[in-house]
């Protein structure tokens, strides 16, 4: 389900991403979640829209952030 605030994000996201990264994640997730509710917009109509939305959200974060050698997410 879509996230209303960054505080609602999964702990894996909140505990790893900086605030701006969390915002990117939430916005991308919510958009993808809405978009992929329609089975005709999924590659496989049986795929779970929430799983797809998480994949899209991480991909969006990776455009702006990367994991450093210390394992922490940092801006590129």
KESE-740552 format. One record per residue (C-alpha): chain; z, y, x; residue number from 1; residue in one letter. Coordinates in steps of 0.5 Angstrom, whole numbers, plus 500, padded with zeros to 3 digits. Layout:
BEGIN
["A",[Z,Y,X],NUM,"a"];
...
//
This chain:
BEGIN
["A",[500,500,500],1,"x"];
["A",[499,507,502],2,"x"];
["A",[504,511,506],3,"x"];
["A",[507,517,503],4,"x"];
["A",[510,520,510],5,"x"];
["A",[510,518,517],6,"x"];
["A",[517,516,516],7,"x"];
["A",[515,510,511],8,"x"];
["A",[510,507,517],9,"x"];
["A",[512,500,520],10,"x"];
["A",[517,500,525],11,"x"];
["A",[512,497,530],12,"x"];
["A",[508,504,529],13,"x"];
["A",[514,509,529],14,"x"];
["A",[517,505,535],15,"x"];
["A",[511,506,539],16,"x"];
["A",[507,512,537],17,"x"];
["A",[508,519,539],18,"x"];
["A",[509,523,532],19,"x"];
["A",[502,526,533],20,"x"];
["A",[499,518,533],21,"x"];
["A",[503,516,527],22,"x"];
["A",[500,522,523],23,"x"];
["A",[493,519,525],24,"x"];
["A",[495,512,524],25,"x"];
["A",[498,514,517],26,"x"];
["A",[492,518,515],27,"x"];
["A",[487,513,517],28,"x"];
["A",[491,507,514],29,"x"];
["A",[491,511,507],30,"x"];
["A",[484,513,507],31,"x"];
["A",[481,506,509],32,"x"];
["A",[486,502,504],33,"x"];
["A",[483,506,499],34,"x"];
["A",[476,505,501],35,"x"];
["A",[477,498,502],36,"x"];
["A",[480,496,495],37,"x"];
["A",[473,495,493],38,"x"];
["A",[471,488,495],39,"x"];
["A",[463,490,496],40,"x"];
["A",[465,495,502],41,"x"];
["A",[468,489,506],42,"x"];
["A",[464,485,510],43,"x"];
["A",[468,479,507],44,"x"];
["A",[470,480,500],45,"x"];
["A",[476,476,501],46,"x"];
["A",[479,480,507],47,"x"];
["A",[486,483,505],48,"x"];
["A",[485,491,504],49,"x"];
["A",[491,492,507],50,"x"];
["A",[490,488,514],51,"x"];
["A",[483,492,514],52,"x"];
["A",[487,498,514],53,"x"];
["A",[492,497,519],54,"x"];
["A",[486,495,524],55,"x"];
["A",[482,501,522],56,"x"];
["A",[488,505,523],57,"x"];
["A",[490,502,530],58,"x"];
["A",[482,504,532],59,"x"];
["A",[483,511,530],60,"x"];
["A",[489,512,534],61,"x"];
["A",[486,509,540],62,"x"];
["A",[480,514,540],63,"x"];
["A",[486,519,542],64,"x"];
["A",[491,515,545],65,"x"];
["A",[492,509,550],66,"x"];
["A",[497,505,553],67,"x"];
["A",[500,507,560],68,"x"];
["A",[502,503,565],69,"x"];
["A",[509,504,563],70,"x"];
["A",[507,501,556],71,"x"];
["A",[508,507,552],72,"x"];
["A",[502,510,548],73,"x"];
["A",[500,517,551],74,"x"];
["A",[494,522,550],75,"x"];
["A",[488,520,553],76,"x"];
//
